[in-house]
Amino acid sequence: MKIADLSPTNEFIPRHIGPTDSDIHEMLKTLGFNSLDQMADKVIPAQIRTTHAYADVGNGISEHGLLNHLKQMVSKNKVYKNYIGMGYHDTITPTVIQRNIFENPVWYTAYTPYQPEISQGRLEALLNFQTMIADLNGMEIANASLLDEGTAAAEAMFMAHSLCKNKANAFVVSPDMHPHVIEVIGTRAEPLGFEMIVMDPAKYDFAKPVFGVFFQYPNTNGTVEDYAAIAKKYKDHGALVTASTDLLAMTLLTPPGEWGADMVVGNSQRFGVPLGFGGPHAGFLATKDAFKRLMPGRLVGVSVDSQGKSALRLALQTREQHIRREKATSNICTAQVLLANMASMYAVYHGPAGLKKIALRVQRLTAILSAGLKKLNLEVGAGHVFDTVTVKTDKAAEIIAQAEKMQMNFRNYGGGKLGVSLNEATTLEDVEQIWAAFNLGKAAGFTALSVDESLADVTLPANLTRSTAYMTHQVFNSHHSETEMLRYIHHLQNKDLTLTHSMIPLGSCTMKLNATTELVPVSWPEISKLHPFAPTAQAVGLIEMIHDLEKKLCDITGFAAVSLQPNAGSQGEYAGLLVIRKYHQSRGQGHRNICLIPSSAHGTNPASAALVNMQVVVVACDDQGNVDVADLKAKAEQHKDNLAALMITYPSTHGVFEEGIVEICKIIHDNGGQVYMDGANMNALVGMCRPGVFGPDVSHMNLHKTFSIPHGGGGPGVGPIGVGAHLAEFLPKHSLVPEAGPANGISATTSAPWGSASILPISWAYITMMGAQGLRKATLVSILSANYIAKKLEAHYPVLYKGKNGLVAHECIVDVREIKKTSGIDVTDVAKRLMDFGFHAPTMSFPVAGTLMIEPTESESKKELDRFIESMVTIRKEIAAVETGKMDKENNALKNAPHTAQMLMKPEWNHPYSREEAVYPVEWLRGNKFWPVVGRVDNAYGDRNLICSCPSIEDYQA
Ligand SMILES: Cc1ncc(COP(=O)(O)O)c(C=O)c1O
């Protein structure tokens, strides 16, 4: 044996792929195949298969090798102290939160809490987030996070337009907003024909009606101004008022809700979430109760369970894009749950008094900084400030250079104006260093302590000073010792079922392994401490990795170029459609605005089309769940003069490799359109087919599905787009960081140049460790596992939709509709009963109502697949007992599911099945039982009695 034979190069492949080779062999046998390739020949249409060598993906490396390689790469980064501000600040992540949430798979591997009975922990953390955001901003209601500050502001713009009664199409944006926020609002206003007027709101004459006005508070220069009178003027003219706030400042300043804001947006990053070169962080949006139905994003509300006990769940889901479809005013789906939970825990840990103390310290340090700069005879900007000082100087370039020499970044506004924004991590020594940088390297000659001693208390005028209490709820006033905090985090996490417990077979979501090695680098300071607007020379290592990831994704997909800017699948769709729109415009075809979308599409598809002002034309599907090619052809030809795009999911949302995909793409191209492929199902393609080669012009890839980024309980995500060569020049750019996109690209669609940059190493690590061979095998095993489940379940449940050889792709749909007719048991009952078996339900009623879509992924072992199959078969037997009348139609283990310990402990047990049958329907549960903490949650009750914040302390006392 040679050393090469013993090298650990491909050791990661069997760590990632659940079934062993002998399991794979057995599973293949069940399906009548001898090899994965033989199976592939029957599943994947020959005309889209590839023999590509994937040279840029490489051959795979070991986990240890990967960490060394990446460490070397990012060691080229320079971790400086960042005083750039612009909504991004250094912060101190409490270690108890870092270790127990940020780096804890129970929090990061969870899915969006659509099944509330097994998600009460993160639902409570999100309710805390909503409460904190609403309280700090003086608003009535807040959602459970948005993607970033810029997109949150754009969402407020859509709301303002919908709410405004004066039919205006223009709105005013203060030039003192952060430039990236203005850019994102502008990007999103333009396709809808909204006119963005960037000017001092106080000077607007209302000659043209406006639907809204936007302020930054404190503004981008750091000054705190009283906007009450201006806000009133706009409201008198029927416009809505939006403020973009700094959460820490809100502990000290009169919150916008008290000076007239209708919507408040922002970024909660500085509440303990690392900078991460721009993200991910949780954006937020708060508003008035009256506007809640127009509020985008997810909303957690309080309801009751089957036992009359208080329980949380996602409220008012009918507002969301997946129901509103082409009438949607927002396309947000995946948001930033993990980061929202970190921010909410930061608030829980510090409490209102702790937050205020942090804010007062930052404010005091800023005052000291300002006084010292004045002592150095520098021209400091006037006005009341919170954390930012600006300086006018004719030595700006030298000062910036000196600061960099001293490993600090200041903000350069241009025109001789510099800015310094302080943060929680800033010390008195740091302030002295800043003075020395402004003094071109010479110490100031006085100490920060001496300035502090001579300085009066910092006060703000009464109209700017917060007088109202916030975060009075018990949760924010209880868990301030580390022991209490640790227990609170674990108390919540114990309520949630995640990948640490069992497989989560959610179709279309690809809940695969999120390997520890992939996750570790996210916490490295070389990545987590980079400011998105620091000089790119300080991020060369990470940027090198980013470009390598782009190259690898191009290699995998066959596209010519990739943009990593979109920070969710929905955002990839949005950016991709804008790219298509710009392409048509560049050819003098800007009138093309028809977007064909199959009826089976995910709700984000029509919502994204609506947001770029395309008109959605729905294409029918045939009985097999495939796109009805005749209908598609007829509609493409009918609209050929105005056809902009087709949006198609491939393999289809029905989990099938449609044979007609090449013909479908040709029909669209022949009629002047472009093909947008929704790449949510890319896990069935990687290493086998390259969409950039078989027809589509654009596709997003969900890195939080196919490429191992964890779902975080509902975000973060990354939705990069790949495009053909003819579209590469139109990919998103960013006006603050030209390197992030092509010169002729569409303007920024997200706040940060590379979106959620700090989690990109996860996907890069996954691809690099797996190598071409590993990725190909992962795809084949994901297809094998889905077919294995379909085969084992088809004797018990009809499997809806199969490809031409009777096989599915990487997911399968089991149909519960007939069962409902024969037994009264519906898809919800099956989903809830699965919880008693310790499983998260498959995707419910998407894409077909009354069905379950199962996606096992390649990471689940055969043993786990068999446990799931056994559970589904046992459930079918329970249904059969209802069908034959052996079991009561209403009072049965399915209708009463899930069963909690409390239900079991009640002295009365009025059910025709035993307590044991309720909670131990199969033997293996006895050794490892997950207990849902609430019974079935009543959705309708919660929507009728909407409560979306924590109970107040008075409620606890009552
Ligand atoms: C088919 C499909 N398209 C689009 C999306 C939206 O992606 P995201 O949630 O990342 O915005 C999803 C999300 O589940 C999906 O399944």
The ligand as a MOL file (V3000), in Angstrom:
LIG
                    3D

  0  0  0     0  0            999 V3000
M  V30 BEGIN CTAB
M  V30 COUNTS 16 16 0 0 0
M  V30 BEGIN ATOM
M  V30 1 C -39.4490 25.9240 -5.7410 0
M  V30 2 C -39.0430 27.0680 -4.8850 0
M  V30 3 N -38.8050 28.2600 -5.4420 0
M  V30 4 C -38.4360 29.3330 -4.7150 0
M  V30 5 C -38.2960 29.2540 -3.3460 0
M  V30 6 C -37.9310 30.4920 -2.5830 0
M  V30 7 O -36.6560 30.4050 -2.0500 0
M  V30 8 P -36.2680 31.2380 -0.7460 0
M  V30 9 O -37.1120 30.7100 0.3540 0
M  V30 10 O -34.8280 30.9890 -0.5590 0
M  V30 11 O -36.5690 32.6770 -1.0170 0
M  V30 12 C -38.5450 28.0330 -2.7070 0
M  V30 13 C -38.4220 27.9400 -1.2360 0
M  V30 14 O -38.7140 26.9900 -0.5850 0
M  V30 15 C -38.9250 26.9100 -3.4870 0
M  V30 16 O -39.1590 25.7280 -2.9210 0
M  V30 END ATOM
M  V30 BEGIN BOND
M  V30 1 1 1 2
M  V30 2 1 2 3
M  V30 3 2 2 15
M  V30 4 2 3 4
M  V30 5 1 4 5
M  V30 6 1 5 6
M  V30 7 2 5 12
M  V30 8 1 6 7
M  V30 9 1 7 8
M  V30 10 2 8 9
M  V30 11 1 8 10
M  V30 12 1 8 11
M  V30 13 1 12 13
M  V30 14 1 12 15
M  V30 15 2 13 14
M  V30 16 1 15 16
M  V30 END BOND
M  V30 END CTAB
M  END
